[in-house]
Amino acid sequence: MAIELDPEIKPLVLASLARFVRDEFEQEMGELRAERTMEFLLRLLGPAAYNQGVADAQARLAERVADVSADLHQDVDYGV
């Protein structure tokens, strides 16, 4: 599954990537090079980051369901 960035976010990511390369390596990065690098990084890191996000969301949701379940199944003292 290819990860596509929101069209509004993509230019911001490209500018940040070019700025990072300029600041860290004192080299200018053109638009084509920035875009190719971003695409490579998305292919390399995107699936792992996405899967981790899904796993984190599932764990959090499971915690919330357990909390709700515990709230709904309170012990009842019938005085027997």
N, CA, C and O atoms as CSV, one atom per row, in Angstrom:
chain,resi,resn,atom,element,x,y,z
A,1,MET,N,N,0.843,-1.174,0.000
A,1,MET,CA,C,0.000,0.000,0.000
A,1,MET,C,C,0.894,1.245,0.000
A,1,MET,O,O,1.717,1.430,0.897
A,2,ALA,N,N,0.725,2.066,-0.987
A,2,ALA,CA,C,1.496,3.309,-1.069
A,2,ALA,C,C,0.897,4.340,-0.122
A,2,ALA,O,O,-0.323,4.472,-0.016
A,3,ILE,N,N,1.761,5.056,0.554
A,3,ILE,CA,C,1.315,6.104,1.460
A,3,ILE,C,C,1.371,7.431,0.715
A,3,ILE,O,O,2.425,7.855,0.242
A,4,GLU,N,N,0.233,8.062,0.624
A,4,GLU,CA,C,0.134,9.353,-0.048
A,4,GLU,C,C,-0.092,10.442,0.990
A,4,GLU,O,O,-0.925,10.298,1.885
A,5,LEU,N,N,0.645,11.513,0.866
A,5,LEU,CA,C,0.458,12.648,1.763
A,5,LEU,C,C,-0.677,13.525,1.262
A,5,LEU,O,O,-0.938,13.605,0.062
A,6,ASP,N,N,-1.337,14.169,2.186
A,6,ASP,CA,C,-2.365,15.147,1.859
A,6,ASP,C,C,-1.728,16.224,0.982
A,6,ASP,O,O,-0.624,16.676,1.287
A,7,PRO,N,N,-2.385,16.645,-0.094
A,7,PRO,CA,C,-1.812,17.656,-0.987
A,7,PRO,C,C,-1.431,18.961,-0.281
A,7,PRO,O,O,-0.537,19.671,-0.742
A,8,GLU,N,N,-2.089,19.279,0.818
A,8,GLU,CA,C,-1.751,20.494,1.552
A,8,GLU,C,C,-0.496,20.304,2.401
A,8,GLU,O,O,0.205,21.272,2.696
A,9,ILE,N,N,-0.210,19.062,2.795
A,9,ILE,CA,C,0.929,18.765,3.657
A,9,ILE,C,C,2.209,18.557,2.856
A,9,ILE,O,O,3.295,18.911,3.314
A,10,LYS,N,N,2.085,17.987,1.669
A,10,LYS,CA,C,3.251,17.617,0.866
A,10,LYS,C,C,4.241,18.766,0.666
A,10,LYS,O,O,5.435,18.553,0.874
A,11,PRO,N,N,3.815,19.976,0.273
A,11,PRO,CA,C,4.790,21.056,0.088
A,11,PRO,C,C,5.505,21.433,1.394
A,11,PRO,O,O,6.671,21.827,1.379
A,12,LEU,N,N,4.800,21.308,2.510
A,12,LEU,CA,C,5.416,21.620,3.807
A,12,LEU,C,C,6.489,20.598,4.147
A,12,LEU,O,O,7.548,20.948,4.666
A,13,VAL,N,N,6.209,19.332,3.853
A,13,VAL,CA,C,7.192,18.276,4.104
A,13,VAL,C,C,8.413,18.470,3.198
A,13,VAL,O,O,9.552,18.349,3.651
A,14,LEU,N,N,8.176,18.766,1.946
A,14,LEU,CA,C,9.289,18.970,1.014
A,14,LEU,C,C,10.156,20.149,1.446
A,14,LEU,O,O,11.383,20.066,1.390
A,15,ALA,N,N,9.539,21.234,1.872
A,15,ALA,CA,C,10.299,22.398,2.333
A,15,ALA,C,C,11.088,22.059,3.593
A,15,ALA,O,O,12.234,22.485,3.737
A,16,SER,N,N,10.490,21.299,4.503
A,16,SER,CA,C,11.191,20.900,5.729
A,16,SER,C,C,12.365,19.994,5.416
A,16,SER,O,O,13.431,20.124,6.017
A,17,LEU,N,N,12.179,19.083,4.487
A,17,LEU,CA,C,13.264,18.180,4.092
A,17,LEU,C,C,14.422,18.962,3.474
A,17,LEU,O,O,15.581,18.727,3.815
A,18,ALA,N,N,14.114,19.877,2.580
A,18,ALA,CA,C,15.153,20.698,1.958
A,18,ALA,C,C,15.868,21.556,2.999
A,18,ALA,O,O,17.087,21.715,2.941
A,19,ARG,N,N,15.123,22.102,3.942
A,19,ARG,CA,C,15.721,22.904,5.013
A,19,ARG,C,C,16.632,22.049,5.897
A,19,ARG,O,O,17.716,22.487,6.283
A,20,PHE,N,N,16.193,20.837,6.213
A,20,PHE,CA,C,17.007,19.927,7.030
A,20,PHE,C,C,18.342,19.633,6.349
A,20,PHE,O,O,19.398,19.708,6.976
A,21,VAL,N,N,18.284,19.299,5.059
A,21,VAL,CA,C,19.512,18.987,4.317
A,21,VAL,C,C,20.418,20.211,4.258
A,21,VAL,O,O,21.634,20.087,4.407
A,22,ARG,N,N,19.846,21.379,4.045
A,22,ARG,CA,C,20.642,22.612,4.010
A,22,ARG,C,C,21.295,22.879,5.363
A,22,ARG,O,O,22.486,23.185,5.426
A,23,ASP,N,N,20.529,22.767,6.442
A,23,ASP,CA,C,21.046,23.073,7.775
A,23,ASP,C,C,22.044,22.029,8.275
A,23,ASP,O,O,23.057,22.376,8.883
A,24,GLU,N,N,21.761,20.765,8.022
A,24,GLU,CA,C,22.600,19.688,8.547
A,24,GLU,C,C,23.826,19.402,7.685
A,24,GLU,O,O,24.894,19.079,8.207
A,25,PHE,N,N,23.674,19.520,6.369
A,25,PHE,CA,C,24.742,19.116,5.458
A,25,PHE,C,C,25.279,20.252,4.600
A,25,PHE,O,O,26.173,20.053,3.777
A,26,GLU,N,N,24.726,21.441,4.798
A,26,GLU,CA,C,25.143,22.626,4.053
A,26,GLU,C,C,25.108,22.393,2.546
A,26,GLU,O,O,26.019,22.781,1.814
A,27,GLN,N,N,24.011,21.736,2.099
A,27,GLN,CA,C,23.815,21.494,0.678
A,27,GLN,C,C,22.391,21.889,0.311
A,27,GLN,O,O,21.450,21.667,1.073
A,28,GLU,N,N,22.258,22.463,-0.841
A,28,GLU,CA,C,20.928,22.805,-1.326
A,28,GLU,C,C,20.296,21.570,-1.957
A,28,GLU,O,O,20.974,20.767,-2.598
A,29,MET,N,N,19.002,21.434,-1.767
A,29,MET,CA,C,18.261,20.301,-2.313
A,29,MET,C,C,17.156,20.860,-3.188
A,29,MET,O,O,16.273,21.576,-2.716
A,30,GLY,N,N,17.214,20.528,-4.456
A,30,GLY,CA,C,16.190,20.986,-5.377
A,30,GLY,C,C,14.873,20.260,-5.153
A,30,GLY,O,O,14.799,19.288,-4.400
A,31,GLU,N,N,13.841,20.747,-5.818
A,31,GLU,CA,C,12.498,20.200,-5.637
A,31,GLU,C,C,12.411,18.730,-6.042
A,31,GLU,O,O,11.802,17.926,-5.336
A,32,LEU,N,N,13.016,18.378,-7.175
A,32,LEU,CA,C,12.970,16.995,-7.642
A,32,LEU,C,C,13.687,16.064,-6.664
A,32,LEU,O,O,13.170,14.998,-6.330
A,33,ARG,N,N,14.862,16.458,-6.209
A,33,ARG,CA,C,15.615,15.635,-5.261
A,33,ARG,C,C,14.853,15.504,-3.936
A,33,ARG,O,O,14.824,14.427,-3.341
A,34,ALA,N,N,14.250,16.581,-3.485
A,34,ALA,CA,C,13.474,16.537,-2.243
A,34,ALA,C,C,12.289,15.591,-2.399
A,34,ALA,O,O,11.996,14.804,-1.498
A,35,GLU,N,N,11.609,15.665,-3.537
A,35,GLU,CA,C,10.450,14.812,-3.754
A,35,GLU,C,C,10.857,13.343,-3.842
A,35,GLU,O,O,10.196,12.485,-3.258
A,36,ARG,N,N,11.915,13.049,-4.550
A,36,ARG,CA,C,12.388,11.661,-4.659
A,36,ARG,C,C,12.827,11.125,-3.305
A,36,ARG,O,O,12.557,9.970,-2.975
A,37,THR,N,N,13.507,11.965,-2.515
A,37,THR,CA,C,13.943,11.546,-1.179
A,37,THR,C,C,12.740,11.295,-0.279
A,37,THR,O,O,12.706,10.310,0.458
A,38,MET,N,N,11.760,12.180,-0.340
A,38,MET,CA,C,10.557,12.007,0.463
A,38,MET,C,C,9.844,10.716,0.082
A,38,MET,O,O,9.415,9.972,0.963
A,39,GLU,N,N,9.710,10.437,-1.202
A,39,GLU,CA,C,9.044,9.217,-1.658
A,39,GLU,C,C,9.790,7.978,-1.157
A,39,GLU,O,O,9.170,7.003,-0.732
A,40,PHE,N,N,11.124,8.021,-1.209
A,40,PHE,CA,C,11.931,6.909,-0.706
A,40,PHE,C,C,11.699,6.708,0.789
A,40,PHE,O,O,11.491,5.583,1.244
A,41,LEU,N,N,11.736,7.805,1.550
A,41,LEU,CA,C,11.543,7.703,2.997
A,41,LEU,C,C,10.146,7.204,3.346
A,41,LEU,O,O,9.980,6.432,4.289
A,42,LEU,N,N,9.150,7.637,2.598
A,42,LEU,CA,C,7.783,7.145,2.830
A,42,LEU,C,C,7.696,5.651,2.563
A,42,LEU,O,O,7.059,4.924,3.325
A,43,ARG,N,N,8.331,5.181,1.486
A,43,ARG,CA,C,8.323,3.746,1.189
A,43,ARG,C,C,9.079,2.959,2.253
A,43,ARG,O,O,8.673,1.859,2.628
A,44,LEU,N,N,10.185,3.531,2.738
A,44,LEU,CA,C,11.027,2.847,3.716
A,44,LEU,C,C,10.411,2.859,5.111
A,44,LEU,O,O,10.323,1.816,5.759
A,45,LEU,N,N,9.985,4.026,5.573
A,45,LEU,CA,C,9.536,4.192,6.949
A,45,LEU,C,C,8.019,4.211,7.106
A,45,LEU,O,O,7.496,3.898,8.176
A,46,GLY,N,N,7.328,4.572,6.058
A,46,GLY,CA,C,5.885,4.739,6.134
A,46,GLY,C,C,5.138,3.525,6.652
A,46,GLY,O,O,4.349,3.665,7.586
A,47,PRO,N,N,5.348,2.338,6.093
A,47,PRO,CA,C,4.603,1.176,6.568
A,47,PRO,C,C,4.848,0.869,8.051
A,47,PRO,O,O,3.908,0.545,8.777
A,48,ALA,N,N,6.080,0.966,8.497
A,48,ALA,CA,C,6.385,0.697,9.907
A,48,ALA,C,C,5.708,1.724,10.812
A,48,ALA,O,O,5.136,1.366,11.842
A,49,ALA,N,N,5.772,2.988,10.433
A,49,ALA,CA,C,5.136,4.035,11.237
A,49,ALA,C,C,3.616,3.863,11.228
A,49,ALA,O,O,2.970,4.030,12.262
A,50,TYR,N,N,3.053,3.539,10.093
A,50,TYR,CA,C,1.615,3.327,9.978
A,50,TYR,C,C,1.183,2.148,10.847
A,50,TYR,O,O,0.218,2.246,11.605
A,51,ASN,N,N,1.904,1.035,10.730
A,51,ASN,CA,C,1.562,-0.154,11.516
A,51,ASN,C,C,1.681,0.114,13.011
A,51,ASN,O,O,0.859,-0.362,13.794
A,52,GLN,N,N,2.693,0.868,13.409
A,52,GLN,CA,C,2.834,1.202,14.824
A,52,GLN,C,C,1.669,2.074,15.290
A,52,GLN,O,O,1.157,1.893,16.394
A,53,GLY,N,N,1.258,3.004,14.462
A,53,GLY,CA,C,0.117,3.850,14.796
A,53,GLY,C,C,-1.161,3.041,14.943
A,53,GLY,O,O,-1.952,3.283,15.854
A,54,VAL,N,N,-1.364,2.085,14.051
A,54,VAL,CA,C,-2.544,1.219,14.139
A,54,VAL,C,C,-2.477,0.384,15.412
A,54,VAL,O,O,-3.477,0.258,16.119
A,55,ALA,N,N,-1.310,-0.191,15.716
A,55,ALA,CA,C,-1.164,-0.999,16.935
A,55,ALA,C,C,-1.413,-0.158,18.184
A,55,ALA,O,O,-2.073,-0.614,19.118
A,56,ASP,N,N,-0.890,1.063,18.206
A,56,ASP,CA,C,-1.118,1.959,19.347
A,56,ASP,C,C,-2.604,2.284,19.497
A,56,ASP,O,O,-3.136,2.285,20.607
A,57,ALA,N,N,-3.265,2.558,18.380
A,57,ALA,CA,C,-4.694,2.872,18.423
A,57,ALA,C,C,-5.500,1.663,18.895
A,57,ALA,O,O,-6.442,1.815,19.673
A,58,GLN,N,N,-5.138,0.466,18.432
A,58,GLN,CA,C,-5.844,-0.741,18.862
A,58,GLN,C,C,-5.664,-0.970,20.358
A,58,GLN,O,O,-6.621,-1.317,21.051
A,59,ALA,N,N,-4.451,-0.780,20.860
A,59,ALA,CA,C,-4.190,-0.971,22.290
A,59,ALA,C,C,-4.991,0.031,23.110
A,59,ALA,O,O,-5.576,-0.331,24.131
A,60,ARG,N,N,-5.024,1.272,22.679
A,60,ARG,CA,C,-5.771,2.306,23.399
A,60,ARG,C,C,-7.268,2.007,23.373
A,60,ARG,O,O,-7.959,2.167,24.378
A,61,LEU,N,N,-7.756,1.575,22.221
A,61,LEU,CA,C,-9.168,1.235,22.105
A,61,LEU,C,C,-9.510,0.046,23.004
A,61,LEU,O,O,-10.563,0.041,23.642
A,62,ALA,N,N,-8.645,-0.952,23.064
A,62,ALA,CA,C,-8.873,-2.105,23.931
A,62,ALA,C,C,-8.927,-1.674,25.394
A,62,ALA,O,O,-9.743,-2.184,26.162
A,63,GLU,N,N,-8.059,-0.734,25.785
A,63,GLU,CA,C,-8.090,-0.206,27.157
A,63,GLU,C,C,-9.426,0.476,27.444
A,63,GLU,O,O,-10.025,0.268,28.499
A,64,ARG,N,N,-9.881,1.281,26.506
A,64,ARG,CA,C,-11.146,2.009,26.695
A,64,ARG,C,C,-12.330,1.048,26.769
A,64,ARG,O,O,-13.237,1.242,27.579
A,65,VAL,N,N,-12.326,0.013,25.927
A,65,VAL,CA,C,-13.411,-0.978,25.944
A,65,VAL,C,C,-13.403,-1.713,27.277
A,65,VAL,O,O,-14.461,-1.977,27.848
A,66,ALA,N,N,-12.215,-2.044,27.774
A,66,ALA,CA,C,-12.122,-2.723,29.066
A,66,ALA,C,C,-12.650,-1.813,30.177
A,66,ALA,O,O,-13.343,-2.285,31.078
A,67,ASP,N,N,-12.338,-0.528,30.125
A,67,ASP,CA,C,-12.834,0.418,31.122
A,67,ASP,C,C,-14.363,0.502,31.077
A,67,ASP,O,O,-15.021,0.467,32.117
A,68,VAL,N,N,-14.915,0.611,29.889
A,68,VAL,CA,C,-16.371,0.697,29.738
A,68,VAL,C,C,-17.015,-0.603,30.217
A,68,VAL,O,O,-18.032,-0.578,30.911
A,69,SER,N,N,-16.428,-1.724,29.849
A,69,SER,CA,C,-16.956,-3.021,30.254
A,69,SER,C,C,-16.962,-3.151,31.772
A,69,SER,O,O,-17.932,-3.638,32.353
A,70,ALA,N,N,-15.888,-2.719,32.411
A,70,ALA,CA,C,-15.815,-2.772,33.871
A,70,ALA,C,C,-16.870,-1.868,34.497
A,70,ALA,O,O,-17.474,-2.234,35.505
A,71,ASP,N,N,-17.099,-0.704,33.920
A,71,ASP,CA,C,-18.116,0.213,34.434
A,71,ASP,C,C,-19.523,-0.367,34.287
A,71,ASP,O,O,-20.375,-0.145,35.147
A,72,LEU,N,N,-19.768,-1.091,33.229
A,72,LEU,CA,C,-21.094,-1.646,32.976
A,72,LEU,C,C,-21.379,-2.900,33.799
A,72,LEU,O,O,-22.539,-3.231,34.048
A,73,HIS,N,N,-20.346,-3.581,34.212
A,73,HIS,CA,C,-20.514,-4.842,34.938
A,73,HIS,C,C,-20.072,-4.697,36.391
A,73,HIS,O,O,-19.192,-5.421,36.857
A,74,GLN,N,N,-20.672,-3.779,37.083
A,74,GLN,CA,C,-20.372,-3.578,38.491
A,74,GLN,C,C,-20.988,-4.710,39.312
A,74,GLN,O,O,-22.053,-5.233,38.981
A,75,ASP,N,N,-20.304,-5.069,40.372
A,75,ASP,CA,C,-20.864,-6.072,41.300
A,75,ASP,C,C,-22.097,-5.470,41.958
A,75,ASP,O,O,-22.107,-4.306,42.359
A,76,VAL,N,N,-23.111,-6.274,42.055
A,76,VAL,CA,C,-24.356,-5.842,42.671
A,76,VAL,C,C,-24.566,-6.646,43.950
A,76,VAL,O,O,-24.490,-7.875,43.940
A,77,ASP,N,N,-24.823,-5.960,45.024
A,77,ASP,CA,C,-25.110,-6.611,46.316
A,77,ASP,C,C,-26.618,-6.668,46.487
A,77,ASP,O,O,-27.271,-5.652,46.725
A,78,TYR,N,N,-27.166,-7.888,46.361
A,78,TYR,CA,C,-28.600,-8.056,46.478
A,78,TYR,C,C,-29.034,-8.302,47.922
A,78,TYR,O,O,-30.211,-8.548,48.184
A,79,GLY,N,N,-28.085,-8.236,48.858
A,79,GLY,CA,C,-28.398,-8.402,50.259
A,79,GLY,C,C,-28.785,-9.832,50.616
A,79,GLY,O,O,-29.448,-10.072,51.624
A,80,VAL,N,N,-28.375,-10.755,49.800
A,80,VAL,CA,C,-28.715,-12.161,50.074
A,80,VAL,C,C,-27.646,-12.809,50.884
A,80,VAL,O,O,-27.753,-13.990,51.215
